[in-house]
Amino acid sequence: MEKEFNQQSFDGLNLRGRTDVPDRPKAIVVIVHGLCEHLGRYDYLTKRLEGKDYAVYRFDHRGHGRSEGKQTFYKDFGEIIEDTKTIVDKAKAENHGKKVFLIGHSMGGYAVALFGTKYPGQVSGIITSGALTRYNLPIFGSLPLAQPADTYTPNGLADGVCSDPSVIEAYVNDPLVAKQVSFGLINTMHDGVEWLKANAKSFADSVLVMHGAFDGLVAEKDSRDFFGDISSKDKTLKIWSSLMHEIFNEKAKDEVIDEVLRWLDKRA
């Protein structure tokens, strides 16, 4: 069963989301999307998860998709943590006794890494995909940037998202994919990454860290460094040798999702 929702975050801003719930869910998965995109780009991943009896909660980040907020803008990195917590708390409240897991891609991977670092033990496991956790590949240049927070640069990510031309074409033509990103958001990611590095040992949750070896947007070294620094006892690193940034949209996506399902099934 699919249902749309609006959920008020910690500061009163409304986040737009969707739930996809099978008849008898065995656990809950919250999907957290990446920079400039939206929840709808995870329809296939959701379908696969729901087909294996996982209920899925998705939401658009503030300033993304159909959620409220200034377009692709954050005042500080704490906002993305608390927005994620808002949806995690909703999923837990609506599914008493069920385990809740997080899947975060790219900036969403950064968000779930931040969440797990600030709120260890609040979910049963975390999966990251192409997560920005160290900024080893400076695609926006040296950070922080000197430009005013409320000014913008064009979204130049399209060519690096995937090796499948049809995915790139759909990304470019998607009206809900933001065409520009604020310097404010970029600089808050710098602040968040520095905080992640300083507090890495606080991340102790069960975690599956995944990255495409051919990722041209976020260095695979980010995931290797994050994996090495955190204190989790149950941690797995998977570098996909021939994949680009969006491993859930590559032609080998079913192989990637099968890995996710195996990991979840062992912990659900």
N, C-alpha and C positions, 0 to 999 in steps of 0.2 A: 504494500500500500504506500502510495506516494502522497506527501502532504507538504505544502508550503508553510513557512512560519516567518514571523517578525519577532525578533528577540531583542529586548532592550539591554544594552551593555552597561558597564559600570558607571558611565557618565551620562546615561540617558539616550545615547545614540542608538538607533534601530538597525540591527543587522538582519539582512534578508537571508533566509535559509530554506533547506528542504530536507525532509526525512524520507527514506525508502526503507520500509520495514516488512520483512517476510512474516509469514503466519506464526512461526515459532522461532524467534531469534535466539541464537545461543550466546551472542555477545554483541557489543556495539562498537562501531568504528566511526570516529570523527575525522573527516577529510579536510585538510587545510590547504588551500590553493596558493599559487605563487603570484609574483609581482605582475600587475597589469591584467591578470586574467580573472576568471570567475568560476563559480561552482559547476556550471554547465559543462565545462571541459573535462569533467570527471564522470560523465555518464557511463562510459564503458567499464571503468574500474568499479563503479557502484553496482552495475549490473552483475559483474562477476562476484562481488562480495555478497550481494543479496542472494545470488544463486546458491551460495554456500551457507545460507542462513545467518548472515551477519546483517544487522540493522545498520544503516548508514545515515549519519548526520553530516550535512554540508552547509557552509555559509559563505557569503561574499564578505571579504574584508571590508572594513570601513573605507569609503571612497572608491570602492571597486564594485563592478556589476550593478546590482540593484540595491545595495546597502546605502544608507545615508552617509554623509560626510563629504568633505572637500575632496575632489578627485585625487586619487593616489597620493594622499598626504597624511603624514603623522607628525604630531608635535614632539613626541618622545617615544622611545622603544617600548616603554611600559604599556602603551596602548594595545599593541598587538598581542602582548601576553594576556592582558585582562580580557580582551575580546575572545581569545581562544578559551580562556577559563570560563567565560560566560556560556559558551556552547558546550563545553565539557560538563559544567554543572547542570545544564539543561538535560543533557543526555543521561546523566546519572540520576537526576530527580525523576525522570520519566521511565526509567528502567531499573527499578529497585532490585538490587542483588546481582544484576548483570555486570560482567566485566566491561570496561570501556578502554579502547585502544585509540591511539592517534596515528594518522598518516599525514605527513606534511611534505609537500614538494617545493623545492627552491626557496623562495621567501617563506612559504608555508613550512618548509623544513627548518628554517631559521626560527620561525614562530614556535614550533613544537619543541625545538631544542631549548629555547628560552623558557618555555613553560615548564619543561621537565627540570630545568636548572633552578627555577624559582619555586616550583611546587613539586618536589620529588615525592613519589609514592601516591600521587593523586589519580593515576591511571595504571592499568595493568601492563602496558607496554607502549612503545613509541617506534614508529617506522619513519625514516627520513629518506628522501629521494632528491638527489642533486642539491642538497641543502647548503645554503650560504652560512657557513659557520666560522670561516677564517679570512675570507677575502684574499686568497692567494692569487686570484686572477683579477686585477684591478680594471674591470670593464668600464667603470665610471671615472677612472683616473685616480689620482691620489686623494684620499679622503682625510678629513672632511673638506667639502667644497666651499668656496668663499661666496657663492651666489646666494641671494636671499632665499629663505626657506619656501616662500610662496611663489617662486618662479619655476619654470618647467623646461625639461629637455625632451625631445622626441623619443618615443619607444623604439629603440633600434635592436630589439631582441629577436625579431622574427627569424632571421637566417640561422640563428643558433639553436632554435628550439628542438629541431628534429631532423632526421635524415629523410623523412618521407615528405616529398613535395606537397602532397595533398593536405598534410597537417599544417604546413607552413601557409598554404593558400587559405585554408579555413581560418587560421589564426589572424592573418592580415585582414580578411573580410568580415570577421566577427565584430558586430557593432558593440558588443559588451566588453571586448578587449580594449583597454585604455590605450590611446594613441600617444600619450605623453605621461611623464612621471615627474613629480616634484623633487626639487633639490632637498626639500625638507625631509621627505621620506628617505632619500639616499643617505643623508647624513645621520638619520636616526639608525639606519642599518649599521653604519660605522660604529656608532655608540653601542649598539646591541652586541655586535661582534666583539668589541673590546671587553664588554661585560661578560660575555660567554667565556672568553679566554681566561679572564681573571677568576671566574667562579666555576671552572670546568669540573672540579672535584665534587661539586654539589649535585651533578647529574649522576643519578644512581639507578635509574629505571632500566628494566629490560628493554633492549633496543636492537633494531635491525637497521644498519646504516648502509644505504645503497647509492651508487653513483655510476654514471656512464663514463667510461675511460676516454671517450671522444667528446666529452662535454666542453663546449667552447664558451659557456656563459659563467659557470661556476667550476673552479678547479677541483678535480677529484682529490687533490691534496687537502682541501677543506675537510672532506669526510675522513680521510686518513688521520689528519691531525686531531680532529674532534674525537674519533674513536680511541686514539691513543691517550688522550688527556682525561677522559671521563672516568668515573670510578665504578661504573656498572660492572657487576659480576657476570650477568647474562647479557653478553653483547656479541653481535655478529656483523662482520663487514663483508659486503658483496660489491665488487667492482665489475661492472658488465663490460667486457673487453671491446665490443664493437658499437656501443650505443652512445648517442648524443645526450642532450640535456633532459628531454622529456621521456624518460624510460618507460612511462606508462602509455606513451603514444607511439613509440617505435614499432617497427614491424614485428619485433620479437616481444611485443607487450604481453602476450599470454604467458610466455616463459617467465617474465618478471612477476606477473600477478600470481602465477603458480607458486613462486618462491614466497611471496607475501602470504598466501593462503596456508602454505605449509607451516610457516612461522607462527601465524595466528592460531592455527588449529592445535599446535602443541601447548599453547598458553591460554586458550579460551576456556 
